[in-house]
Amino acid sequence: MAGIVHFASFYEFMEDAEHEFFRSVDLSIMEKQDDGTIIGWPRVSSKCNFKAPAYFEDVLQVKVTVERIGVKSLTLNYDFHRDGEWIASGVMKTVCCRFQPGQPMESIAIPENYLAVIQEAPRA
């Protein structure tokens, strides 16, 4: 063990930052509707590039910015810093989907209430 944070952990960090991004604009990553359906955001692609390792007990800052808002998709960028030094960046593309009990998930246009606040978020 070299004390280096495993690369896969950065994907968990991105997911945590994504959830915080949604909470910061008063939205939920899994929003239950009055009719029992759920609006969610499954990932369709992700990547992460590394400049320097992160070590156990490092305190990392993650900056989330919006790269692209599609009709049904949202692409977020993630920049990782340690003590002001950029060490990694990532991108995740998600698709807005409706989950209904007993039905396959269905991609849908991003609801207006989501668009209104996402469009105001910092851009890449």
N, CA, C and O of each residue as an XYZ file, in Angstrom:
496
protein
N       0.848     -1.184      0.000
C       0.000      0.000      0.000
C       0.886      1.237      0.000
O       1.745      1.409      0.865
N       0.658      2.092     -0.986
C       1.491      3.281     -1.160
C       0.889      4.528     -0.535
O       1.497      5.597     -0.572
N      -0.309      4.399      0.043
C      -0.949      5.561      0.639
C      -1.603      6.484     -0.367
O      -1.990      7.605     -0.039
N      -1.725      6.003     -1.603
C      -2.337      6.803     -2.665
C      -3.818      6.442     -2.770
O      -4.186      5.271     -2.680
N      -4.652      7.443     -2.959
C      -6.089      7.220     -3.128
C      -6.306      6.484     -4.447
O      -5.806      6.912     -5.487
N      -7.049      5.380     -4.407
C      -7.321      4.573     -5.599
C      -8.084      5.406     -6.624
O      -8.970      6.182     -6.267
N      -7.736      5.241     -7.892
C      -8.353      6.062     -8.948
C      -9.871      5.976     -8.951
O     -10.539      6.970     -9.237
N     -10.432      4.812     -8.640
C     -11.891      4.650     -8.666
C     -12.576      5.527     -7.620
O     -13.753      5.860     -7.763
N     -11.851      5.899     -6.576
C     -12.435      6.762     -5.545
C     -12.835      8.117     -6.116
O     -13.768      8.748     -5.619
N     -12.140      8.567     -7.153
C     -12.483      9.860     -7.747
C     -13.882      9.843     -8.356
O     -14.556     10.872     -8.390
N     -14.321      8.681     -8.836
C     -15.681      8.575     -9.369
C     -16.712      8.705     -8.245
O     -17.779      9.287     -8.440
N     -16.392      8.166     -7.082
C     -17.268      8.347     -5.917
C     -17.263      9.810     -5.477
O     -18.304     10.354     -5.109
N     -16.094     10.443     -5.515
C     -16.018     11.867     -5.164
C     -16.865     12.702     -6.125
O     -17.538     13.644     -5.709
N     -16.825     12.345     -7.426
C     -17.631     13.076     -8.410
C     -19.112     12.880     -8.134
O     -19.896     13.825     -8.226
N     -19.496     11.656     -7.795
C     -20.908     11.405     -7.489
C     -21.344     12.199     -6.261
O     -22.423     12.791     -6.256
N     -20.514     12.213     -5.227
C     -20.834     13.000     -4.030
C     -20.965     14.482     -4.373
O     -21.882     15.155     -3.901
N     -20.046     14.988     -5.198
C     -20.089     16.400     -5.589
C     -21.317     16.692     -6.448
O     -21.903     17.770     -6.351
N     -21.706     15.731     -7.290
C     -22.919     15.891     -8.100
C     -24.144     16.025     -7.201
O     -24.986     16.896     -7.419
N     -24.241     15.168     -6.198
C     -25.371     15.237     -5.268
C     -25.384     16.581     -4.544
O     -26.441     17.190     -4.376
N     -24.219     17.038     -4.122
C     -24.135     18.333     -3.441
C     -24.501     19.469     -4.397
O     -25.147     20.437     -3.994
N     -24.094     19.355     -5.649
C     -24.465     20.353     -6.659
C     -25.982     20.464     -6.752
O     -26.523     21.570     -6.730
N     -26.675     19.331     -6.855
C     -28.136     19.356     -6.937
C     -28.744     19.954     -5.666
O     -29.657     20.776     -5.740
N     -28.233     19.538     -4.494
C     -28.754     20.084     -3.233
C     -28.528     21.589     -3.143
O     -29.369     22.313     -2.611
N     -27.398     22.061     -3.661
C     -27.064     23.487     -3.555
C     -28.030     24.372     -4.341
O     -28.124     25.571     -4.082
N     -28.741     23.787     -5.295
C     -29.733     24.549     -6.067
C     -31.154     24.066     -5.745
O     -32.081     24.234     -6.537
N     -31.295     23.463     -4.562
C     -32.594     23.006     -4.045
C     -33.283     21.981     -4.936
O     -34.504     22.003     -5.091
N     -32.489     21.078     -5.525
C     -33.032     19.972     -6.308
C     -32.568     18.662     -5.700
O     -31.667     18.642     -4.861
N     -33.181     17.577     -6.121
C     -32.794     16.251     -5.659
C     -32.325     15.425     -6.843
O     -32.844     15.564     -7.951
N     -31.354     14.574     -6.611
C     -30.859     13.672     -7.642
C     -31.884     12.577     -7.941
O     -31.857     11.979     -9.017
N     -32.772     12.317     -7.010
C     -33.866     11.345     -7.172
C     -35.126     11.988     -6.603
O     -35.398     11.873     -5.408
N     -35.891     12.661     -7.451
C     -37.056     13.421     -6.991
C     -38.339     12.626     -7.194
O     -38.715     12.308     -8.322
N     -39.003     12.312     -6.089
C     -40.269     11.583     -6.165
C     -41.396     12.548     -6.516
O     -41.541     13.605     -5.902
N     -42.188     12.169     -7.509
C     -43.315     12.970     -7.970
C     -44.585     12.574     -7.219
O     -44.627     11.530     -6.568
N     -45.612     13.405     -7.311
C     -46.881     13.130     -6.628
C     -47.516     11.819     -7.071
O     -48.205     11.170     -6.284
N     -47.294     11.420     -8.320
C     -47.904     10.186     -8.831
C     -47.073      8.938     -8.542
O     -47.416      7.851     -9.007
N     -45.985      9.078     -7.782
C     -45.160      7.932     -7.411
C     -43.984      7.685     -8.337
O     -43.112      6.876     -8.020
N     -43.940      8.366     -9.474
C     -42.780      8.213    -10.349
C     -41.591      8.954     -9.744
O     -41.750      9.827     -8.890
N     -40.423      8.594    -10.196
C     -39.193      9.219     -9.717
C     -38.435      9.765    -10.917
O     -38.301      9.092    -11.939
N     -37.942     10.990    -10.784
C     -37.061     11.590    -11.781
C     -35.638     11.384    -11.272
O     -35.305     11.804    -10.164
N     -34.799     10.739    -12.081
C     -33.419     10.456    -11.696
C     -32.460     10.721    -12.844
O     -32.872     11.063    -13.952
N     -31.182     10.558    -12.561
C     -30.124     10.932    -13.497
C     -29.070      9.837    -13.628
O     -27.964     10.012    -13.115
N     -29.357      8.718    -14.290
C     -28.315      7.697    -14.462
C     -27.173      8.207    -15.354
O     -27.385      9.012    -16.261
N     -25.977      7.724    -15.076
C     -24.802      8.132    -15.842
C     -24.736      7.341    -17.146
O     -25.048      6.151    -17.183
N     -24.324      8.023    -18.211
C     -24.133      7.342    -19.488
C     -22.671      7.363    -19.920
O     -22.266      6.568    -20.769
N     -21.875      8.264    -19.347
C     -20.436      8.246    -19.604
C     -19.722      9.016    -18.500
O     -20.283      9.913    -17.871
N     -18.464      8.632    -18.288
C     -17.645      9.331    -17.298
C     -16.176      9.098    -17.620
O     -15.797      8.088    -18.213
N     -15.365     10.062    -17.210
C     -13.920      9.901    -17.346
C     -13.240     10.773    -16.306
O     -13.824     11.718    -15.777
N     -11.998     10.432    -16.029
C     -11.219     11.204    -15.077
C      -9.765     11.206    -15.543
O      -9.228     10.164    -15.921
N      -9.140     12.361    -15.516
C      -7.730     12.512    -15.872
C      -6.972     12.988    -14.643
O      -7.465     13.806    -13.866
N      -5.759     12.458    -14.481
C      -4.989     12.713    -13.271
C      -3.670     13.398    -13.599
O      -2.959     12.998    -14.521
N      -3.354     14.434    -12.833
C      -2.075     15.129    -12.966
C      -1.136     14.726    -11.837
O       0.071     14.598    -12.043
N      -1.691     14.526    -10.643
C      -0.887     14.181     -9.471
C      -1.727     13.288     -8.565
O      -2.956     13.349     -8.605
N      -1.077     12.459     -7.751
C      -1.856     11.587     -6.871
C      -2.458     12.351     -5.693
O      -1.964     13.401     -5.280
N      -3.526     11.790     -5.179
C      -4.078     12.227     -3.890
C      -3.655     11.171     -2.880
O      -3.606      9.983     -3.198
N      -3.355     11.600     -1.679
C      -2.904     10.687     -0.635
C      -3.957     10.595      0.454
O      -4.774     11.498      0.630
N      -3.923      9.490      1.180
C      -4.849      9.316      2.290
C      -4.716     10.504      3.232
O      -3.613     10.974      3.512
N      -5.847     10.976      3.710
C      -5.989     12.105      4.614
C      -5.767     13.460      3.942
O      -5.804     14.487      4.618
N      -5.538     13.485      2.626
C      -5.540     14.768      1.918
C      -6.943     15.357      1.981
O      -7.935     14.629      1.972
N      -7.013     16.670      2.045
C      -8.296     17.363      1.943
C      -8.379     17.903      0.521
O      -7.573     18.738      0.109
N      -9.367     17.411     -0.220
C      -9.535     17.817     -1.613
C     -10.710     18.767     -1.751
O     -11.726     18.629     -1.069
N     -10.557     19.727     -2.636
C     -11.663     20.605     -3.001
C     -12.105     20.178     -4.400
O     -11.279     19.924     -5.277
N     -13.425     20.104     -4.590
C     -13.976     19.719     -5.886
C     -14.864     20.855     -6.375
O     -15.828     21.236     -5.713
N     -14.527     21.383     -7.534
C     -15.336     22.439     -8.149
C     -16.160     21.805     -9.264
O     -15.619     21.136    -10.144
N     -17.476     22.021     -9.217
C     -18.391     21.474    -10.217
C     -18.872     22.610    -11.109
O     -19.327     23.647    -10.624
N     -18.765     22.402    -12.414
C     -19.296     23.365    -13.376
C     -20.096     22.626    -14.441
O     -19.874     21.443    -14.702
N     -21.021     23.342    -15.043
C     -21.856     22.772    -16.100
C     -21.126     22.924    -17.429
O     -20.773     24.032    -17.832
N     -20.905     21.804    -18.099
C     -20.285     21.850    -19.426
C     -21.345     21.985    -20.513
O     -21.198     22.773    -21.447
N     -22.412     21.206    -20.377
C     -23.440     21.208    -21.429
C     -24.791     20.817    -20.849
O     -24.888     19.920    -20.012
N     -25.825     21.502    -21.304
C     -27.204     21.140    -20.983
C     -27.866     20.756    -22.296
O     -28.045     21.596    -23.179
N     -28.229     19.481    -22.423
C     -28.930     19.017    -23.611
C     -30.425     18.993    -23.357
O     -30.890     19.443    -22.310
N     -31.170     18.473    -24.304
C     -32.617     18.346    -24.126
C     -32.919     17.361    -22.998
O     -33.792     17.606    -22.165
N     -32.180     16.233    -22.980
C     -32.396     15.195    -21.971
C     -31.161     14.937    -21.113
O     -31.236     14.193    -20.135
N     -30.043     15.533    -21.458
C     -28.791     15.200    -20.778
C     -28.149     16.413    -20.114
O     -28.430     17.564    -20.448
N     -27.282     16.105    -19.167
C     -26.530     17.116    -18.433
C     -25.101     16.615    -18.299
O     -24.874     15.490    -17.852
N     -24.132     17.446    -18.687
C     -22.726     17.095    -18.554
C     -22.090     18.050    -17.557
O     -22.119     19.268    -17.732
N     -21.511     17.471    -16.501
C     -20.855     18.261    -15.457
C     -19.357     17.997    -15.473
O     -18.918     16.869    -15.696
N     -18.574     19.050    -15.234
C     -17.119     18.954    -15.088
C     -16.764     19.019    -13.610
O     -17.441     19.677    -12.821
N     -15.695     18.327    -13.251
C     -15.217     18.282    -11.870
C     -13.722     18.576    -11.875
O     -12.957     17.884    -12.547
N     -13.300     19.594    -11.133
C     -11.882     19.901    -10.976
C     -11.499     19.657     -9.525
O     -12.124     20.175     -8.600
N     -10.451     18.850     -9.349
C      -9.976     18.475     -8.018
C      -8.707     19.254     -7.698
O      -7.769     19.295     -8.493
N      -8.695     19.873     -6.515
C      -7.535     20.624     -6.044
C      -7.152     20.166     -4.638
O      -7.998     19.780     -3.830
N      -5.858     20.222     -4.381
C      -5.330     19.981     -3.030
C      -4.411     21.145     -2.716
O      -3.422     21.373     -3.413
N      -4.740     21.880     -1.662
C      -3.938     23.049     -1.272
C      -3.721     23.995     -2.454
O      -2.628     24.532     -2.636
N      -4.771     24.196     -3.257
C      -4.695     25.110     -4.382
C      -4.082     24.535     -5.646
O      -4.104     25.187     -6.690
N      -3.536     23.328     -5.576
C      -2.914     22.695     -6.743
C      -3.925     21.801     -7.450
O      -4.558     20.956     -6.817
N      -4.079     21.986     -8.763
C      -4.965     21.133     -9.549
C      -4.329     19.758     -9.660
O      -3.179     19.639    -10.082
N      -5.079     18.699     -9.279
C      -4.521     17.348     -9.347
C      -5.298     16.410    -10.271
O      -4.761     15.388    -10.697
N      -6.551     16.739    -10.587
C      -7.333     15.851    -11.451
C      -8.557     16.592    -11.973
O      -8.983     17.606    -11.418
N      -9.105     16.056    -13.051
C     -10.372     16.576    -13.564
C     -11.198     15.411    -14.079
O     -10.665     14.389    -14.512
N     -12.497     15.585    -14.023
C     -13.399     14.542    -14.494
C     -14.605     15.137    -15.184
O     -14.889     16.329    -15.070
N     -15.303     14.284    -15.900
C     -16.526     14.661    -16.599
C     -17.514     13.521    -16.439
O     -17.148     12.354    -16.577
N     -18.769     13.854    -16.146
C     -19.840     12.854    -16.119
C     -21.025     13.383    -16.909
O     -21.460     14.521    -16.730
N     -21.537     12.527    -17.788
C     -22.752     12.853    -18.532
C     -23.874     11.992    -17.978
O     -23.739     10.774    -17.857
N     -24.977     12.638    -17.644
C     -26.144     11.940    -17.123
C     -27.338     12.236    -18.016
O     -27.362     13.233    -18.737
N     -28.323     11.356    -17.957
C     -29.549     11.543    -18.725
C     -30.717     11.586    -17.755
O     -30.813     10.755    -16.852
N     -31.593     12.544    -17.940
C     -32.779     12.672    -17.098
C     -33.751     11.550    -17.465
O     -34.106     11.384    -18.632
N     -34.174     10.791    -16.470
C     -35.053      9.644    -16.712
C     -36.212      9.624    -15.733
O     -36.130     10.138    -14.618
N     -37.287      9.012    -16.190
C     -38.466      8.777    -15.350
C     -38.475      7.292    -14.999
O     -38.348      6.426    -15.866
N     -38.628      7.026    -13.711
C     -38.743      5.663    -13.209
C     -40.162      5.483    -12.689
O     -40.571      6.159    -11.745
N     -40.912      4.572    -13.302
C     -42.276      4.287    -12.867
C     -42.334      2.844    -12.399
O     -41.749      1.966    -13.034
N     -43.037      2.582    -11.288
C     -43.136      1.214    -10.788
C     -43.638      0.263    -11.879
O     -44.650      0.523    -12.531
N     -42.911     -0.841    -12.063
C     -43.310     -1.859    -13.023
C     -43.031     -1.524    -14.472
O     -43.422     -2.277    -15.364
N     -42.356     -0.400    -14.731
C     -42.065      0.030    -16.102
C     -40.551      0.197    -16.275
O     -39.840      0.483    -15.312
N     -40.060      0.017    -17.513
C     -38.638      0.310    -17.737
C     -38.393      1.812    -17.614
O     -39.292      2.614    -17.868
N     -37.186      2.185    -17.227
C     -36.900      3.619    -17.142
C     -36.999      4.228    -18.533
O     -36.781      3.561    -19.545
N     -37.337      5.521    -18.555
C     -37.566      6.224    -19.814
C     -36.853      7.569    -19.762
O     -37.042      8.339    -18.821
N     -36.032      7.853    -20.774
C     -35.393      9.168    -20.823
C     -36.448     10.211    -21.163
O     -37.342      9.976    -21.977
N     -36.323     11.373    -20.519
C     -37.297     12.454    -20.713
C     -36.557     13.780    -20.858
O     -35.392     13.899    -20.479
N     -37.241     14.761    -21.405
C     -36.681     16.112    -21.444
C     -36.481     16.606    -20.010
O     -37.281     16.307    -19.124
N     -35.423     17.352    -19.797
C     -35.158     17.887    -18.463
C     -36.320     18.798    -18.070
O     -36.654     19.727    -18.805
N     -36.944     18.534    -16.903
C     -38.082     19.361    -16.478
C     -37.697     20.836    -16.321
O     -36.558     21.167    -15.991
N     -38.666     21.698    -16.564
C     -38.435     23.148    -16.507
C     -37.882     23.603    -15.161
O     -37.015     24.476    -15.114
N     -38.379     23.013    -14.051
C     -37.884     23.446    -12.740
C     -36.398     23.129    -12.576
O     -35.693     23.858    -11.878
N     -35.909     22.064    -13.199
C     -34.482     21.747    -13.177
C     -33.720     22.710    -14.084
O     -32.705     23.283    -13.687
N     -34.224     22.878    -15.309
C     -33.555     23.764    -16.267
C     -33.362     25.166    -15.717
O     -32.299     25.765    -15.882
N     -34.380     25.682    -15.070
C     -34.336     27.062    -14.575
C     -33.141     27.294    -13.655
O     -32.484     28.331    -13.747
N     -32.856     26.350    -12.779
C     -31.749     26.555    -11.836
C     -30.416     26.064    -12.386
O     -29.377     26.652    -12.087
N     -30.422     24.998    -13.183
C     -29.167     24.500    -13.753
C     -28.572     25.534    -14.706
O     -27.353     25.697    -14.764
N     -29.421     26.229    -15.449
C     -28.924     27.238    -16.385
C     -28.238     28.402    -15.671
O     -27.456     29.126    -16.287
N     -28.518     28.590    -14.393
C     -27.893     29.663    -13.614
C     -26.602     29.219    -12.937
O     -25.889     30.051    -12.377
N     -26.285     27.919    -12.977
C     -25.097     27.386    -12.311
C     -23.833     27.798    -13.069
O     -23.897     28.115    -14.257
N     -22.678     27.795    -12.380
C     -21.419     28.143    -13.049
C     -21.152     27.240    -14.254
O     -21.363     26.029    -14.193
N     -20.686     27.845    -15.348
C     -20.405     27.123    -16.589
C     -18.915     26.849    -16.709
O     -18.075     27.578    -16.181
N     -18.619     25.770    -17.424
C     -17.220     25.400    -17.668
C     -16.609     26.328    -18.699
O     -15.436     26.183    -19.043
